[in-house]
């Protein structure tokens, strides 16, 4: 089951009841406006509907640590991955199209009050981000061909890893 959250609050289960999942993902990303809709994320939970209805908070607590999120606007957003690594620690990564990870971060993304530095290849439109989210929903990973730049909270700089 794929759970989606808007602005940090659980909104619902991602399903194809009203439209195909790729269309639902594109629509959700297209709603980002850095106002009423400033962030959207998805995570996978290996549960059934009954478990979800019985306790969404416990599902989020247990499975919501790894996710893919977008923040900003439909025209300019950042996409980030949070996942548990082999050392059992969670790490954040900024997703980018293929680029030299040593290049300076000359752009920025605004999400609410945060002004985050980004490389131009780390900025997406809703149309560009949608295939990354579709792949994540299907495989719980980012598609090949994208870069992952480590994003450590409250620490300047960061290391980069190739995907």
Secondary structure, DSSP 8 states (H G I E B T S, - for coil): -EEEEETTEEEEEE-SSSS-HHHHHHHHHHT-BSSS--EEEEEE----HHHHHH-HHHHHHHHTTSEEEEEEBSSSEEEEEEEE-TTS-EEEEEEEES--TTS---EEEEETTEEEEE-GGGEE-HHHHHHHHHHHHHHSS--TTEEEEE--TT-SS--EEE-
